[in-house]
Amino acid sequence: MSFTNIFKTNYAILIHSATVILFYQNEDVMSLKNKKIAIVGGGPGGLTLARLLQLKGYQVKVYERDEDQNVRQQGATLDLHEESGLKALIAIGLLDEFKKNYRPGADKLRLSDHNAVVHFDDHMKKTTVEESGAYFRPEIDRAPLRDLLISSLEKNTIVWNSKFISMQGKNNGWDISFDNGSTVYADLVIAADGANSRLRKYLTDIPPIYSGLTIVEGNIYNAAAHAPQLWKLVKGGKVFALGLEKSIILSAKGDGSLSFYTGTKETEEWIKTSGINFGNKQEIYEWFKERFADWGSEWHELFESDDSYFVPRPQYHYPLDQQWESLPNLTILGDAAHRMPPYAGEGVNMAMLDALELSEQLTENDFRSVKAAISGYEKAMCQRAAKITEVTLLSMENMHSKEALKFLLDMFRLIH
């Protein structure tokens, strides 16, 4: 055989091999559209991702532990940021619906000392949803945000009453078991199950780090009647009360309730060693009166109503340099990936931006494989989360320092 013929034969084999390789690489990517994607956790991050993937024609199910859509949503209002939460809403075509449900004025903030004396009042500033910029952060209650995300999904996307128990590898995917007795198979699983994620361990064993601060979260229903002075103080927005290395943050909600966080420096095991039954309001109240004895009595209204709930939350974060080996069939987003204290308002925004960036990676046609797409997302996500965590921890430290009030006053005056 001549040299020319040998060259032509080898060249043809090479081209055929390259075509086969490219085919299988492309098949790995495109086959996601024909396979099952399970998102475990129906918070804003998980629901945003489901919507984004459905818009591209992917098969998605969301498995949520809540019994149904009507379960009360705990926690303070959420402020969405232009570069993250609002960016994701625009991507899923829900900005107009958001405008119908957000709460103008709920982002207004008053800064007080430990005696409820106001030192800064943001209520004179007028803000509309059409404005933009780094300091425009419109507020929405958790329930309306979840409702508008749910309404954007295809019927029966969410499988309610599905509390995750465990999962086991099967073929190239996972069998996922729930406490309702059901087991489902998914080719790709996304863990969106929050700060106390049960799925994270299947991806990484990196433990969280205790921040040194513990929050007691509470919610007072019908606050105008049950906490009238504090309801008046909050003026439909927020109050940051700082002093003596402690904090109380109040948030008015659209349903007339008042949510709050106390912030105190406690040992990591304080919840267990304190002897407090956190299901007993009176025991929590007794702790508060002792721990905040050097604060004004105005704050006692928080514990005078029986129409309320309270839950302790030690604040953790993950290492700034966390990283792990990516898998081709499992990834993670939101607090499950990068939990952090709520002192920069980034939690929901980070989760929704995670969803946007993950969906972009998974639905692009130019990556080598699903694993490569996930790896690209996780690397960028961890780098972004590290920066936000660092800022958050610094903010938390400053807000519980001896000069906390001065720190926030200087910051707000600079902004305004």
N, C-alpha and C positions, 0 to 999 in steps of 0.2 A: 504494500500500500504506500502510495506516495506521501511525502511530508504534508502536502496540501490537503489530501483526503483525511490524514490523521488529525490535522488541525481542525478541519471542518467537523469531524466526528466528535472530537473532544469538546469543541465549542458548543455543539448542539446539546451534548450531555450537560455541560455547565449551565447553559441557558435553561434547560429543562429542570435541573435541580434547583436553580434559583427561583424558577416559577413555582415549583412545588413548595419551597420554603415560604415564599411570599404568600402562597395560597393558604397554608396552614396558619401563618401569622395572622393573616386577615380573617381567617375562619375563627380564630380564638377571639378576635375582637367582635366581629359581626354576630357571632353566635349568641352573644349576650341578649340580643333582641329576641331570640327564640328560647331563652332559658329563664328560669325563675329567680327573681331578685326579692329577698326578704329584708325589710327594714324593721328592726326590733326597737320600738320606742316611737310613740306618736306625739312627741313634742314639736316645737317649731322647726328644728333642724331636720328631723325625720320626715315630717310632712312636706317641707319645702323640697327635699330631695325626691320624694315620691312624685310630686307635681312636675318637677323638672324632667325626670326620666319618662313619665307618661307623655309629656309633650313631644318626646323623641320616639315614642312608639315602643317603649320597653314594658315588660310584664313585671309589675310591682305589687307586693302586698305589704301592708304595715301591720305589725302585731303589737297591740297596745294593751297594757295591763289593766287600765281603767275598765269598769264594767260597761260604760257607754259614754256617749258624748256629753251627757248632762252632769257628769261628776264635777263638783265644785273645783275650780282652779285656784290653788293656793299661791301665795307669794305676791310680791309687789307688782306694780305696773311695769311695763317694758318700754324702754326708750330705744327706738331704732335709729341707726346711724347711716348717713348717706353712703359711706364707702363699703357698707357691709349689709345690714339688715334691709335697708331700703333698696340697695342695689339688687338683692335677691328678689325682693317683691316686684321690682320692675321686670326682671328676667322671667318671672312666672306670670306676668300680666295682671297683677293684683293691686297695683298702686291706686287705681281708682276706687276699688273696694276698700282699701285701707283708709283712704280719705273719708269714706263714709262712716268709719268706725273708730278712728283715732280720737283722742280727747284733747282738743285745743286748751291750752292753759295747764294741763296736767304736768307739763315739764317745768313749770315755774317753781322756783326753789326759794325757801327762806332758810337762813342760817341763824341758829340761836346758840346761846350758851347753855350751861347745865341748869340754869334757873328759868329757862324758856323766854329769855329776853332776846328779841330779834336784833341781829347786828347787820343783816343783809337781806334785802327783799327784792326778788326778781320779778315781781308781779306788775311792775310798771312797763316792762318791755313787752311789745306786741309782736307775736310770731304767727305766721300763717303757714299752711302746709305747702304753699307754692314756693316758699323761701327755701334756700339750700345753704350748704356750707358746713364746716367742721363742727360748729356749735349748735346746729339745728338738729334736735333729737326729739321728734314727735313721740308722744306716749300713747300706748294702747294697752288695755287690760288683756290679761292672758287668755281669757275665755273668748272674747271677740276675735283675737288674732287666730286662735286655734280654729274657731268656727269658720272663718273665711278661708283658711287653708284647707280644711276638710271639704268645704263646699266646692272647691276647685278640682277635687279628685274624682276619678271615675267611680261609679257606684260599686259598693262592696270592696273597695280597696282596703279599708281598715277592718281588721279582725279584732273585735273587742274582747275583753275578758281573757286576754292571752298573756299571762304572767310567765316570763321565761324561767325555765328550770335548768336546762342543760342542752348541749348539742354535741353531736358526734359526727366525725368525718364519714362520708359515704360517697363512693365513686370520686368525683372531683368536687363535690359540694358538701352539704351538711344536712343531717337530720336534726331538726330543732324540736325540743319537747317543752310543752307548757303545762302549767299546773291544772288546767282544765281537762287534762288527759289526752290532748291531741298531740300528734307529731306530724310535722310537715317537712318536706324536702325543699332546699333552695340551692341553686348553683352559686349564688353570691349572697353573702349576708353582710348587712351594714349595721353595726352596733350604734344605736342612737338612744341608749337607755339611761342616760344621765350620769350624774356625779358618782352614784353608787353602782355603776355598771356591773352586771353579772357576766357580760360577754367579753369584757376587756382582757380577762385572764387567758382567753383562747388566742390572743394576739401577743400580749406582753405581760411579764410579771413585774414590771417597774412599779414600785409602791408609791402612793402619794406621801407628801410631806406635810406635817401639821404646821400651820402658820403661826400658832401661838394665840390665836383669837377664836373665841366661840361666840356664836350668835344664838340668841333665843328669838325665834321668829314667832310673831303673833298676828292675829287678825281679829278685829272687833267689828261685828256686824251691826248695821244700823247705828253707825258711830255718832250721828247727830244727836241721838237720844242717849246712847250709852257712854259716850266720851265727848260731851258737847264742847268743852273748852279746847281740847286738842283738835277736834274737828274744825273748830273756828280758826285755830292757829295754822292749820295746814292749808286752808283757803283753796281747797280743790287740787293742790299740787303736792309738793314734797317739803319736808322739814328735815334738815340735818342739824341735830343737836350734839354739840361736842363739848367736852370738858372733863378735866381730872382723869385723862387717859381712858375715857369711856365714850360711848356714843349711843344715840338712839336715832334711827332714821324712820320717819313716818311717810307714808304714801296714801293719798286718797284714791279710792277706786270708784269706777263708774256705778257700781251697784250700791254705793252708800256706805261701804265698809272702809275701815282704816287698817292698813297693814303696817307692821313695824318690825324692825330688827334692833335688838340691843347688841352692843359690841363690847365685850370685856376680855381681858387677858386672863386665860385660865390654863391649867395643865391639860394635856391631851386626854387624860383619863377623868377629867372633872365630872362629866355626866354620870359616870359610874360611882365615883368616890364622894360626890356631893350628898348622896342620900336622898335627893329630891325625886319625888314621883312626878314626872312631867305631865302626867295625865290628871294631876290634881292642881287646879288653878290656885288654890289657897297656898299650897306649898311653894309654888313658883312666886307668888306674890310676896311671901315671907322672905324668900331669897332676894327678890328685887329690893325690898325695903332695906335690907341689910347691905346689899352690894352697892346700891345707889343712895345710901343714907346721906351722902354729901351732895346730892342733887335736890332740886326743888320738889315740893310735894305735888306740883302740877302733873307730873308724869304718872302718878298713881292711878289716874283714870284708866290707864291701859289694862288694869287688872280688876276693875270694879264690876265688869259685866260678865254674866254667865254665857252670853251669846258670843262665844269667842273660841279660838283654838290657840294652842301654843306648842312649839316643838323646838328642841335644842339642836343646833347644827354646828359642830366643830368645823372650822374652815381649813381645808386642805388645798394643796396645789401639787402639780407634778414638777419634776426637775426641769430646769430650763433647757438642759441638753438631752432630754429624752429622745430615744430613737429605737427602732426595732426592725427586724427583718420582715419585709412586706410579704403577705400571702396573696395567692391569686384568687382566693374565694372568700376573703373576709377583710373588712376595714372598719373604721371607726370615725365618729364625728361628734362635735359638741362637747359637753361636759364629760362624757365618757372618755374623750381623748385628752382634754386639757382643762380639767376642773380648776377653778380659782375662786377666791373670795369675791363678793359682789361690790367691790369698791371702785370700779371703773365703768360699770354698766355695759360690760362687753359680752356677757355670757350668751344671751340669745343672738346677738349680732355675730359672734364668732361661729355659732352653730349654723346659722343661715348662710354665712359665707362659706363655711366648710361644704355645705350641701351644693352650693353653686359651683365651687371649684372642683369638687368630686365629680359632679355630673358632666362638667366640661371635659374632664380627663376621660371618663368612661365612654363618652359619646363621640369623641374625636376619632378620625379615621387614620391618623398618622402615627399612632403609637404602636410599639412592637407587639404588645400582649396586654391582657387584662392586668397581669401582675405589674407590668411596667407602668401602666396607667395609674394603678393604685399607689405604687412606689413614688411616682412623681407627685401625686396629691399629698401623700403622707409627709414627704420631705418638706414641701412648701408649707403645709399646715403646721408642722412642728416648729419650723422656724418662725412663722408668724405668731404662733401661740406663745413662744418663748418671750418675744418682745412685749406682748400684751400682758403676760403674767408678771414680768419684771415691773412694768408700769403699775399694775394693779397692787402688787405687794408694797411698792413704795408709797402709793396712795394710802393703803391701809395703815402702814406704819405712821405716816404723817398725821392721819386722822385720829390716831390714838396716842399721840405724843403729848407732852406737856404744853406745846405751842400749837395744838391742833387748830384752835379757832383762828389764830393769826395766819396759819398756813392756808386755810380755805379762804379767808377774807382776802388775802393777798392774791390768791389765784383768781377768784371771781372778779376782783377789781381789775386785774390785768385783762381778763377776757372781755369785760364790759367797758 
